[in-house]
Amino acid sequence: MFVREVAALAGVTVRTLHHYDRIGLLQPSGRTAAGYRQYSPADLTRLHSVLLYRELGFPLEEVATLLDDPSADPVEHLRRQHRLLRDRLERTSAMVAAVEKEMEAHAMGISLTPEERFEVFGDWLPEEYAAEAEEKWGETEAWAHSQQRTLAMTKDDWLRVKAESDDVDARFAEALRSGVAADSEQAMDLAEEHRQQISRNFYDCGPEMHAGLGRMYVEDERFTAYYERIAPGLAQYVSTAVQANATRQGS
């Protein structure tokens, strides 16, 4: 193949191939009578390795050393390249995930650093639900209020909110363990406290909206899993208490 064909195939410039030739990194195996460069299949294989190592950040001098090492065979080069590419893929995937988390956090209105969010939420981050929540409620006044409030919340605010939530969850779990009926006054009072927390910290959560949230606790496996980690059967218990309280508030 001639130099322009190789350049087009490899996605590099003719000037780059000329430079590789001048420094001895990739010299074509043949030339025409007129002096035009001709590249063999072996030359293309070497070019492939050169470009891979360059993509991995190796300087040209080191690439030449690697490729000209008499003790290294082509299979060894492929193994090394494969290992390096896998390492880069893992690092890149981790970076992409981190950036996506930051994008979602900004979309959710959470202005905490990654370290602060981990301190507050542990391995559960509310922005995981941001896209879904925006799709469901993005046009509502409640969503707009929630965005405004969360954007202004500091780490201390989030710690306070989480402490309040954990406290209610713990008292729900204790009521469940003690045999308190989910539709009793005690359980409904806890549900009302839960509703007031949402209204105070995020958006105006009326009884009807709160009842919808209660249904989600048993219909959405993620919310169910959250409550079940606290106590077996808690998701259904809280759901029943919330819906019973909504009926009470509407009566």
C-alpha positions in Angstrom: 0.0 0.0 0.0 1.1 3.5 -0.7 1.5 6.1 2.0 -1.7 8.0 1.4 -3.7 4.7 1.5 -2.0 3.7 4.8 -2.7 7.2 6.2 -6.4 6.9 5.3 -6.7 3.4 6.6 -5.0 4.2 10.0 -6.5 7.6 10.5 -3.2 9.5 10.6 -1.7 12.1 8.4 0.9 11.5 5.7 3.2 13.8 7.5 3.0 11.5 10.6 4.0 8.5 8.5 6.9 10.5 7.0 8.0 11.4 10.5 7.9 7.8 11.7 10.0 6.9 8.6 12.6 9.6 9.3 13.1 8.6 13.0 13.2 4.9 12.1 10.1 4.0 14.0 8.2 2.7 11.0 10.1 2.5 7.7 8.3 1.1 4.7 9.5 -2.3 3.5 9.7 -1.1 -0.1 9.8 1.8 -2.6 8.8 2.1 -6.2 11.3 3.0 -8.9 10.1 6.6 -8.5 10.9 6.5 -4.8 7.3 6.2 -3.4 6.9 4.4 -0.1 5.3 1.0 -0.1 4.0 -0.6 3.1 3.7 -4.4 3.5 1.2 -6.2 5.8 4.0 -6.5 8.4 4.5 -2.7 8.3 0.8 -2.2 8.9 1.0 -4.6 11.9 3.8 -2.5 13.3 1.9 0.7 12.7 -1.0 -0.7 14.6 1.2 -1.4 17.6 2.8 2.1 17.3 -0.6 3.7 17.4 -1.8 1.6 20.3 1.2 2.5 22.4 0.9 6.1 21.5 -2.7 6.1 22.5 -1.7 4.6 25.8 0.7 7.5 26.4 4.1 6.0 25.5 6.7 8.4 24.0 7.9 7.5 20.6 11.4 6.6 21.9 9.9 4.1 24.3 7.6 2.7 21.6 10.6 2.0 19.4 12.4 0.3 22.3 9.4 -1.9 23.0 8.9 -2.9 19.4 12.6 -3.5 18.6 13.2 -5.6 21.7 14.5 -8.9 20.2 13.2 -10.9 23.2 9.6 -9.8 22.7 7.4 -11.7 20.2 4.2 -10.3 18.6 2.0 -12.3 21.0 3.7 -10.7 24.0 3.1 -7.3 22.5 -0.6 -8.1 22.1 -0.8 -9.3 25.7 0.9 -6.2 27.0 -1.4 -3.9 24.9 -4.4 -5.9 26.0 -3.5 -5.5 29.7 -2.7 -1.8 29.4 -6.0 -1.2 27.5 -8.0 -3.1 30.1 -6.4 -1.0 32.9 -7.2 2.2 31.0 -10.8 1.0 30.4 -11.2 0.4 34.1 -9.8 3.8 35.0 -11.9 5.5 32.3 -15.1 3.7 33.4 -14.5 4.9 36.9 -13.9 8.5 35.7 -17.0 8.4 33.5 -19.1 7.1 36.5 -17.7 9.9 38.7 -18.5 12.6 36.2 -22.0 11.2 35.6 -22.6 11.2 39.4 -21.5 14.9 39.5 -23.8 15.7 36.6 -26.7 13.9 38.3 -26.0 15.6 41.6 -26.1 19.1 39.9 -29.3 18.1 38.1 -30.8 17.1 41.5 -29.6 20.3 43.1 -27.2 18.6 45.6 -24.2 20.9 46.1 -22.2 18.6 48.3 -18.7 17.3 47.4 -18.4 13.5 46.7 -16.8 13.0 50.1 -19.6 14.9 51.8 -22.3 13.0 49.9 -20.8 9.7 51.0 -20.6 10.9 54.6 -24.3 11.9 54.5 -25.8 9.1 52.4 -23.3 6.3 52.5 -23.7 3.9 49.5 -27.1 5.3 48.7 -27.2 8.6 46.7 -30.5 10.3 46.0 -29.3 11.5 42.6 -29.5 7.9 41.4 -33.3 8.6 41.1 -32.9 12.1 39.7 -33.6 11.4 36.0 -36.6 9.2 36.9 -38.0 11.7 39.4 -37.6 14.6 36.9 -39.4 12.5 34.3 -42.3 11.9 36.6 -42.6 15.3 38.4 -40.3 17.7 36.5 -43.2 19.9 35.4 -44.8 20.1 38.9 -44.5 22.9 41.4 -43.4 20.4 44.0 -40.3 19.5 41.9 -39.4 23.1 41.4 -39.7 23.8 45.2 -37.5 20.7 45.9 -34.9 21.8 43.5 -34.7 25.3 45.0 -34.4 23.9 48.6 -31.9 21.2 47.9 -29.7 23.5 45.9 -29.4 25.7 49.0 -28.8 22.9 51.4 -25.4 22.6 53.1 -23.7 19.4 54.4 -25.1 20.3 57.9 -28.6 20.7 56.4 -28.4 17.2 54.8 -27.1 15.7 58.0 -30.0 17.2 59.9 -32.5 15.9 57.3 -31.0 12.5 57.3 -31.0 12.3 61.1 -34.7 13.3 61.2 -35.5 10.6 58.6 -33.5 7.9 60.4 -35.2 8.8 63.6 -38.7 8.3 62.1 -37.6 5.1 60.3 -36.3 3.7 63.6 -39.5 4.5 65.4 -41.5 2.9 62.6 -39.4 -0.2 63.0 -39.8 -0.3 66.7 -43.6 0.1 66.3 -43.6 -2.9 63.9 -41.5 -5.0 66.3 -43.8 -4.1 69.2 -46.9 -5.3 67.3 -48.4 -1.8 66.9 -51.0 -2.0 64.1 -50.0 -0.1 60.9 -53.4 1.6 60.8 -53.3 2.6 64.5 -53.2 6.2 65.8 -49.5 5.7 66.8 -48.4 4.5 63.4 -50.5 7.2 61.6 -48.9 9.8 63.8 -45.5 8.6 62.7 -46.7 8.8 59.1 -47.9 12.3 59.6 -44.5 13.2 61.1 -42.9 11.7 58.0 -45.2 13.8 55.7 -44.4 17.0 57.6 -40.7 16.3 57.3 -41.0 16.1 53.5 -43.0 19.3 53.5 -40.6 21.1 55.7 -37.4 20.0 53.9 -38.3 19.5 50.3 -41.8 20.4 49.0 -45.4 20.7 50.1 -46.4 17.1 50.4 -50.2 16.9 50.8 -51.9 13.7 52.1 -52.8 12.5 48.6 -49.2 12.9 47.3 -48.0 11.2 50.5 -50.3 8.3 49.9 -48.8 8.0 46.4 -45.3 7.8 48.0 -46.6 5.2 50.4 -47.7 3.0 47.5 -44.2 3.4 45.9 -42.7 1.9 49.0 -44.1 -1.5 48.1 -44.4 -1.1 44.3 -40.8 0.0 43.7 -38.3 -2.6 44.7 -35.6 0.0 45.4 -37.7 1.7 48.1 -38.9 -1.7 49.4 -35.2 -2.8 49.7 -34.4 0.4 51.6 -37.0 -0.3 54.2 -36.5 -4.0 54.4 -32.8 -3.4 55.3 -34.0 -1.6 58.4 -36.5 -4.3 59.4 -38.3 -7.1 57.5 -41.8 -6.1 56.6 -41.2 -2.4 57.2 -41.9 -1.3 53.6 -45.5 -2.7 53.8 -45.9 -1.4 57.3 -44.9 2.2 56.4 -47.0 2.1 53.2 -50.1 1.0 55.2 -49.5 3.7 57.8 -49.0 6.4 55.3 -52.1 5.6 53.3 -54.2 5.2 56.5 -53.0 8.6 57.6 -53.8 10.1 54.2 -57.4 8.8 54.7 -57.5 10.2 58.2 -56.2 13.6 57.0 -58.8 13.7 54.2 -61.7 12.8 56.5 
